[in-house]
C-alpha cells in the first residue's frame, strides 16, 4: 500500500514538474540548470498539451541547446530524432530555419522545410489543399494554449494558411470528412467571412507580432484576431507597406482593448534635408497635404460617428515610422479617433508638414512623447509645444479657462533629430520648458550651448546631440544635473575636441573646460549602457569613464576619437558586458582584435571600418558563436576565399554581413557565403573584386535576404535581376546596385504591382574620370567615380522615382 502511495506521489510530482516546465520553457532555457533536465522529463514536456511558447523558434533553440550538451549520452541517441520531429518547422521564421542548415542535428530537417516554406509562401492554396486531404494538421498549427500571452509570428512568409488552421476548432484538425467540407474556405483566406467562422478563442493573448510576413494580408489577419484574441492590447505589424492609413480606424473599431500599435515601415532614404534631388516624379513636397479635407466629404468621419468614444480612447501608443503615405489629413483623423494618445512616432514621415504635427500636439492633450526625426517639424510645432495647457472641462466658461503649464513641460520623449527647420532661438526656448523629459534626440539640429544651458530637467536617461555645436562645458553641466543618464550619443561634435578651431583658426573660449573633464563628470555621475563618441575622446577619456562603463552594452567610436592601442587593449576589462562594438578610423592590430574576440564573449555586433594598422586572417580564427552582425569596411583587403571559409567556420551564426574593399574575392565567394551563412538577412558587398563576374545564381540560396547591396563586384548581374530577386526572395525589401555591374548596361524596373515586398531600390551610376596621379599621357587611365543615384521608393499608394547626387 505504501509503495503504491509512493508511486502515486512520484507520478503527481512528475506531472506537476512537467506541466510547470511546459508552461515556462522559454524562461527555463535561460537557467544554467536547463542542460541538466532529464531526457524523459524534457521529452514529456515537449509533448505536453500545455506547452506555451511565444514562437516555435524558442522550442527549437531549447532542444538544440540541450542536445548539444547531452548528445554523447547513449540513453538519448535514439530519442534525438524523435525530439527534433516535435518541432513544427512550418511555423519557424524563414531566416531562422535557413540558418539551421549548418546545424549538425537539424540540417536535414532544415533543408526539407526551407523548400516547403518557400513553396507554401509562393502557392499557399495548392499546398494547403494537399495537406487538407489526408494528413495531421498539427504540424501546420502554431502553439496556442490557455496560458499563451504573446504570439510571435514575425519573419514567416508562409503564415497565411497556418494562421487560419491554428485558430480552427480541433474537429477540423482530426476529422478528415469535416476538413474536406471546409477545404474551400481554407484555400481562400482573403474571402472568409470571419463572423461566420467557427474559430477558437484565447482570452489570455495580449500581444501579437506579425512583422515581416509578406504574404499575409494584414486586414484579413486582424479579422481573425478580433474573434480569437479579444484581449489583444499590443499589435506589432512592421513592414506592411500596403496597409494604408485609411484602414487604421477599422482596425481600432475591432479591438476595443488595443492600446499599442506599431505599423513601422522602412524609412525612405529620400530625405530632402539629406540629399540633393536632381529630379523627382512625383515631386517631393509635403505642401499638398497641408489643407485638411472638408468634413462633409470625409468617409472616416462617418465611420467615427458610429463608434463609441470608449472604443477609441484606449490607443495610447501609435508608431507610424517611415510611412511616407501619411499626410496631414490622416493625422487629423488619427487625432480625432485616438483621444488618449500618449506616444506618437512619426520618424521619417516626410509627407506630413509642420502644421500637421502642431495640430496633433494641440489636440492630443495627453500626449507625452513625440518622435518626429527627419520630418518637417519646425516653428509651428515648437509654438504648439510651448503654448499653455488650458482647463478643457465643458462646464468652465471660456473666460475662466486659465493656462497651466506648457505642453512641453509634461513631455517625456522628444526626438526631432534631422529637423533643420528649427532655429537656435526656438530650440533654446523649447528646451527651457522641458522639465520632465527623459529622452531627447537633437542630432543634426541647430543646437548650441545656450539651449543646453537653459535645459532645466534632471531626469534625462537618453541624449543624442550628434553632429551639433555643443561644447564640453555645456554638456558637462547638463550631465552633472542628470546622473541617471544611460545613453549618450555625441558623434560628430567637433566642439568637444580641444583641437577644434573655428572658421578663423581660433580656439573657442568655452573649450577651456577640457573634454577629459567632461568624461570625468560622466564617470562620476552616470552608469552608462550605450555611448557613441568621436571628437575629443581618447584613452584618457576611457580611463575617466571607467566607473560609468562597467555595464556598458554598446560602444561606438567614430571620426575624431582616438582610443589608441592601450584603450582597445583595456576595453574588454573596463566593459566586459559589451554586446555591440563599432570603431571607425582607429589604429588596430591582430593582437588587439584577437584580444577582443577572446574576451568579449557576449559580443553580437562588431564593426571595424576605415581603420589603420595591419590585421590579417589571424584576427578571425577565434570562434565567436554569438556574433550576429559583422562589418569589415576597408580593413580586410587581404581576404581571400580561404579566409572567407575560416570566417564562416568561426562566426557561424551571422545574419548581417558587410564587406567593403575585399578585392581578392571572386565568383566562388558566392558559394562560400551562401553555404556558410544560409540564414543571412542582410548582405552588403562593395568593391569586392569579381564576386558577381559570372552571375549571381549562388546568392539565390540565401533565401531569407531582406537587404542586399552589390556594388562594383563584377559585371555579371543580369538585366532582370531586380525583378527576379523580388519574385524569388519573399522577404527582400531593400536593394542597392550599381550600373557598373550590369551585364547589359542597365536594369529592368519592376512595376508598382510587381514589386512584391520591395520598399526601395537604389541604383548608382558612375562616370569615368582620369586619374590625377597618372602622368603617362599615352596611356590615360580612367577610374569610375560616382555621378548620381536613381532611387525607387514604394509606399501604399505610389512609386516615387528620384535622381539624387549622393551615393547612398
Helices and strands as residue ranges (DSSP letters): H 2-23, H 25-28, G 32-36, H 39-46, H 56-70, G 74-76, H 80-85, G 89-91, H 94-99, G 100-102, H 107-122, H 124-134, G 137-140, E 150-152, H 159-167, H 170-174, H 176-181, H 183-187, G 189-191, G 194-196, E 207-209, H 218-228, E 234-236, G 245-247, H 248-254, E 260-262, E 277-281, G 287-289, G 295-297, H 299-305, H 309-312, E 317-319, H 328-337, E 343-345, H 354-363, E 369-371, H 379-386, E 388-390, G 398-400, E 403-406, G 407-410, E 413-415, H 424-431, E 439-441, H 449-453, E 462-464, H 472-481, E 487-489, G 494-496, G 509-512, H 515-525, E 530-533, H 539-545, G 546-548, E 554-557, H 564-574, E 580-584, H 590-599, E 605-609, G 617-620, E 629-633, H 641-650, E 656-660, H 668-676, E 682-686, G 697-701, E 707-711, H 721-728, E 734-738, G 739-741, G 752-754, E 760-770, G 777-779, E 782-794, E 799-804
